[in-house]
């Protein structure tokens, strides 16, 4: 309360123009900006094939997420969020995504999963954590994970649902939401990713939720084939992975976002640079939080 939250620290010194935007656009949906980014599929596919030859299985999504986390370490603004018109620096790195479950029939069921990472994680550590989370949630117990249990409880009480959700939003507004709910909520995360390519469709621009603290939502689409012409007039075919990115423009300015996208693309297309921890971590936190020492 009054600037104190379990999941972040209030930033008292921010650019005044940037700080004012939270008053002009109080809701996250007011401030969402959309753009499409592309990464070279062939470069990433070659790296994945090379790793497979060495006995390691790394997915495209793991590389996209690992590149984003590395970018976040260089541009800490990405790990900010705005609640009640105030800017916060998140005290953890967490990524949420959807996992398709083995339902055993033709029904398509999905589960929201949140995984935490340390800023010093390499591509191998990030990939292992993601694959472990997918495996655990692809065949979950009948009760489901914590997110599903909370959702089921609320849904089974429709007469109280509006009251309970309204109360939770009030607690969220003043930083009083219980840690158990924050931990279970996929909406309290640094990044939310959805893989539309796994469904055989193109990327989308997915809205960012007003509830929670997600500032960036990424959607990966099916592979696109393009033809480019160089200065000599020679044409070259290539394949790209399109990414639909929706970000909260209140967490940083446009110039920073431009640098973020360029660096993120560079890391994703050169995943071998993610095999070692970053040389420098610039997260906006005080001290070394416990989650960095002992990440889940």
C-alpha positions as CSV (number, residue, x, y, z in Angstrom):
1,X,0.0,0.0,0.0
2,X,1.1,3.6,-0.7
3,X,3.8,2.5,-3.1
4,X,4.6,-0.8,-1.5
5,X,3.9,-4.0,-3.4
6,X,5.0,-7.6,-3.0
7,X,5.9,-7.8,-6.7
8,X,7.6,-4.5,-7.3
9,X,9.1,-1.3,-6.1
10,X,7.7,2.1,-6.9
11,X,10.0,4.3,-9.0
12,X,9.9,7.8,-7.6
13,X,12.2,9.3,-10.3
14,X,10.9,8.8,-13.8
15,X,10.8,11.1,-16.8
16,X,7.9,13.6,-16.1
17,X,6.5,13.3,-19.6
18,X,6.5,9.5,-19.2
19,X,5.0,9.7,-15.8
20,X,2.2,12.0,-17.0
21,X,1.0,9.5,-19.6
22,X,-0.3,7.3,-16.8
23,X,-2.7,10.0,-15.8
24,X,-3.7,10.6,-19.4
25,X,-4.1,6.9,-20.1
26,X,-5.0,5.3,-16.7
27,X,-5.9,1.9,-18.1
28,X,-3.4,-0.5,-19.7
29,X,-5.8,-0.9,-22.7
30,X,-5.6,2.9,-23.2
31,X,-1.9,2.7,-23.7
32,X,-1.3,-0.4,-25.8
33,X,0.7,0.1,-28.9
34,X,1.0,-2.6,-31.6
35,X,3.7,-3.5,-34.0
36,X,4.9,-6.5,-36.0
37,X,8.5,-7.7,-35.8
38,X,10.2,-10.4,-37.8
39,X,13.1,-12.8,-37.0
40,X,15.0,-14.9,-39.4
41,X,13.6,-18.5,-39.3
42,X,16.5,-20.1,-41.1
43,X,19.1,-18.8,-38.7
44,X,17.2,-20.1,-35.7
45,X,16.3,-23.4,-37.4
46,X,20.0,-24.0,-38.1
47,X,20.9,-23.4,-34.4
48,X,18.1,-25.7,-33.3
49,X,19.3,-28.4,-35.6
50,X,22.9,-28.0,-34.4
51,X,21.8,-28.4,-30.8
52,X,19.7,-31.4,-31.7
53,X,22.8,-33.0,-33.1
54,X,24.4,-32.4,-29.7
55,X,21.5,-34.1,-27.9
56,X,19.7,-30.9,-26.8
57,X,16.1,-30.0,-27.7
58,X,15.4,-26.3,-27.9
59,X,12.2,-24.8,-29.2
60,X,11.6,-21.6,-31.2
61,X,9.6,-20.2,-28.3
62,X,12.4,-20.9,-25.9
63,X,14.8,-18.8,-28.1
64,X,12.3,-16.0,-28.4
65,X,11.8,-15.9,-24.7
66,X,15.5,-16.2,-23.9
67,X,16.3,-13.3,-26.3
68,X,13.6,-11.2,-24.6
69,X,15.0,-11.9,-21.1
70,X,18.5,-11.0,-22.3
71,X,17.1,-7.8,-23.8
72,X,15.3,-7.0,-20.5
73,X,18.7,-7.2,-18.7
74,X,20.0,-4.5,-21.0
75,X,16.8,-2.4,-21.1
76,X,15.3,-2.7,-17.6
77,X,12.4,-0.5,-18.6
78,X,10.8,-3.6,-20.1
79,X,10.3,-5.0,-16.6
80,X,8.3,-2.1,-15.4
81,X,4.5,-1.9,-14.9
82,X,1.9,0.7,-14.1
83,X,-0.7,0.3,-11.4
84,X,-3.0,3.1,-10.1
85,X,-1.1,5.6,-12.2
86,X,2.2,4.8,-10.5
87,X,5.3,3.3,-12.1
88,X,6.9,0.2,-10.6
89,X,10.0,-1.9,-11.3
90,X,9.2,-5.6,-11.1
91,X,11.3,-7.5,-8.6
92,X,11.3,-10.7,-10.6
93,X,11.4,-11.9,-14.2
94,X,8.4,-14.1,-15.1
95,X,7.0,-15.2,-18.4
96,X,3.4,-16.6,-18.9
97,X,2.3,-18.7,-21.8
98,X,-0.5,-21.1,-22.7
99,X,0.1,-24.9,-22.8
100,X,-2.2,-27.2,-24.8
101,X,-3.3,-30.1,-22.6
102,X,-3.6,-33.8,-23.6
103,X,-7.4,-34.0,-23.2
104,X,-7.7,-37.5,-24.8
105,X,-10.5,-36.3,-27.1
106,X,-11.1,-33.7,-29.8
107,X,-11.6,-30.9,-27.3
108,X,-8.8,-28.3,-27.3
109,X,-8.0,-27.4,-23.7
110,X,-5.3,-25.0,-22.6
111,X,-3.7,-24.1,-19.3
112,X,-2.0,-20.8,-18.4
113,X,1.5,-21.3,-17.0
114,X,3.9,-18.8,-15.4
115,X,7.6,-19.5,-15.1
116,X,10.2,-17.5,-13.3
117,X,13.8,-16.9,-14.4
118,X,17.0,-15.4,-13.1
119,X,18.6,-12.6,-15.2
120,X,21.8,-14.7,-15.4
121,X,20.0,-17.7,-17.0
122,X,21.4,-19.0,-20.2
123,X,19.4,-20.3,-23.2
124,X,19.9,-23.9,-21.8
125,X,18.5,-23.1,-18.4
126,X,15.6,-21.1,-19.8
127,X,14.8,-23.9,-22.2
128,X,14.9,-26.5,-19.5
129,X,12.6,-24.5,-17.3
130,X,10.1,-24.0,-20.1
131,X,10.1,-27.6,-21.1
132,X,9.6,-28.7,-17.5
133,X,6.6,-26.4,-17.1
134,X,5.1,-27.6,-20.4
135,X,5.5,-31.2,-19.4
136,X,4.0,-30.7,-15.9
137,X,1.0,-28.8,-17.3
138,X,0.3,-30.9,-20.4
139,X,-0.8,-33.8,-18.2
140,X,-1.9,-32.0,-15.0
141,X,-3.8,-33.6,-12.1
142,X,-7.6,-33.4,-12.3
143,X,-7.6,-30.4,-9.9
144,X,-5.5,-28.5,-12.4
145,X,-2.8,-25.9,-11.5
146,X,-3.2,-23.0,-9.1
147,X,-4.5,-20.7,-11.8
148,X,-7.2,-23.2,-12.8
149,X,-8.2,-23.9,-9.3
150,X,-8.8,-20.2,-8.5
151,X,-10.7,-19.7,-11.8
152,X,-12.9,-22.8,-11.1
153,X,-13.7,-21.6,-7.6
154,X,-14.8,-18.2,-8.9
155,X,-16.7,-19.6,-11.8
156,X,-18.6,-22.0,-9.5
157,X,-19.9,-19.0,-7.5
158,X,-21.5,-16.8,-10.2
159,X,-23.6,-14.9,-7.6
160,X,-20.4,-13.8,-5.9
161,X,-18.1,-13.6,-8.9
162,X,-18.7,-9.9,-9.5
163,X,-18.2,-9.0,-5.9
164,X,-15.1,-11.1,-5.5
165,X,-13.4,-9.9,-8.8
166,X,-14.3,-6.3,-7.9
167,X,-12.7,-6.8,-4.5
168,X,-9.6,-8.3,-6.0
169,X,-9.3,-5.4,-8.3
170,X,-9.5,-3.0,-5.4
171,X,-6.8,-4.9,-3.5
172,X,-4.7,-4.9,-6.7
173,X,-5.1,-1.1,-7.0
174,X,-3.6,-0.5,-3.6
175,X,-1.0,-3.3,-3.7
176,X,-2.8,-5.4,-1.1
177,X,-3.5,-8.5,-3.3
178,X,-2.3,-11.6,-1.4
179,X,1.0,-13.0,-2.6
180,X,-0.7,-16.4,-3.2
181,X,-2.9,-14.9,-5.8
182,X,-0.1,-12.9,-7.4
183,X,2.0,-16.1,-7.6
184,X,-0.9,-18.0,-9.2
185,X,-2.0,-15.2,-11.6
186,X,-0.5,-15.5,-15.1
187,X,-1.5,-11.8,-15.5
188,X,1.2,-10.7,-13.0
189,X,4.1,-11.3,-15.2
190,X,6.9,-9.6,-17.2
191,X,5.8,-11.0,-20.5
192,X,2.9,-13.0,-21.9
193,X,3.4,-15.2,-24.9
194,X,1.0,-17.1,-27.2
195,X,2.2,-19.4,-29.9
196,X,-0.4,-19.1,-32.7
197,X,1.9,-21.1,-35.1
198,X,1.2,-24.2,-33.0
199,X,-2.5,-23.8,-34.2
200,X,-1.4,-23.3,-37.8
201,X,-2.5,-19.7,-37.9
202,X,-0.8,-16.3,-38.2
203,X,0.2,-14.0,-35.5
204,X,-2.4,-11.7,-33.8
205,X,-2.2,-8.5,-31.8
206,X,-3.4,-9.7,-28.4
207,X,-4.6,-7.1,-26.0
208,X,-2.8,-6.6,-22.7
209,X,-5.0,-7.1,-19.6
210,X,-6.1,-4.2,-17.4
211,X,-6.0,-6.7,-14.5
212,X,-2.5,-7.7,-13.4
213,X,0.8,-6.2,-14.4
214,X,1.6,-7.5,-17.8
215,X,3.2,-4.8,-19.9
216,X,4.0,-6.7,-23.1
217,X,2.2,-9.5,-25.0
218,X,3.8,-11.4,-27.9
219,X,2.1,-13.6,-30.4
220,X,4.2,-15.8,-32.7
221,X,2.7,-16.7,-36.1
222,X,3.2,-19.3,-38.7
223,X,6.3,-19.1,-40.9
224,X,6.2,-16.6,-43.8
225,X,8.1,-16.8,-47.0
226,X,9.5,-13.5,-48.4
227,X,11.6,-12.4,-51.4
228,X,14.1,-9.6,-51.1
229,X,16.3,-7.8,-53.7
230,X,19.8,-6.7,-52.9
231,X,21.7,-3.7,-54.3
232,X,23.0,-5.8,-57.2
233,X,19.4,-6.6,-58.2
234,X,19.6,-10.2,-57.1
235,X,16.6,-11.7,-55.5
236,X,16.8,-14.0,-52.4
237,X,14.1,-16.0,-50.7
238,X,14.0,-16.3,-47.0
239,X,11.7,-17.4,-44.2
240,X,10.7,-15.3,-41.2
241,X,8.8,-15.8,-38.0
242,X,6.4,-12.9,-37.6
243,X,5.7,-11.6,-34.1
244,X,2.7,-9.6,-33.1
245,X,3.8,-7.3,-30.2
246,X,1.5,-5.3,-28.0
247,X,3.2,-3.1,-25.4
248,X,2.3,-0.6,-22.8
249,X,3.7,2.7,-24.0
250,X,3.7,4.1,-20.5
251,X,6.7,2.0,-19.3
252,X,9.3,3.6,-21.7
253,X,9.5,6.0,-24.6
254,X,9.4,5.1,-28.3
255,X,13.2,5.5,-28.8
256,X,13.8,2.9,-26.1
257,X,11.3,0.5,-27.7
258,X,13.1,0.9,-31.0
259,X,16.4,-0.1,-29.4
260,X,14.7,-3.0,-27.6
261,X,13.3,-4.5,-30.8
262,X,16.6,-4.2,-32.6
263,X,18.5,-5.8,-29.8
264,X,15.9,-8.5,-29.2
265,X,16.0,-9.4,-33.0
266,X,19.8,-9.6,-32.8
267,X,19.8,-11.9,-29.8
268,X,17.1,-14.2,-31.3
269,X,18.9,-14.5,-34.6
270,X,22.2,-15.3,-32.9
271,X,21.1,-17.6,-30.1
272,X,24.7,-18.8,-29.5
273,X,25.2,-15.5,-27.7
274,X,22.7,-16.6,-25.2
275,X,24.7,-19.7,-24.1
276,X,26.6,-17.6,-21.6
277,X,25.2,-15.3,-18.8
278,X,25.0,-11.6,-19.7
279,X,28.1,-9.5,-19.0
280,X,26.0,-6.9,-17.3
281,X,22.5,-6.8,-15.7
282,X,20.8,-3.5,-15.3
283,X,17.5,-4.4,-13.6
284,X,15.9,-1.6,-11.5
285,X,16.0,-3.5,-8.2
286,X,17.6,-2.8,-4.8
287,X,20.1,-5.4,-3.6
288,X,19.8,-9.0,-4.7
289,X,16.2,-10.4,-4.2
290,X,15.8,-14.0,-3.1
291,X,14.3,-15.0,-6.4
292,X,17.6,-14.2,-8.1
293,X,19.6,-16.3,-5.6
294,X,17.2,-19.2,-5.8
295,X,15.0,-19.0,-8.9
296,X,12.2,-21.5,-9.3
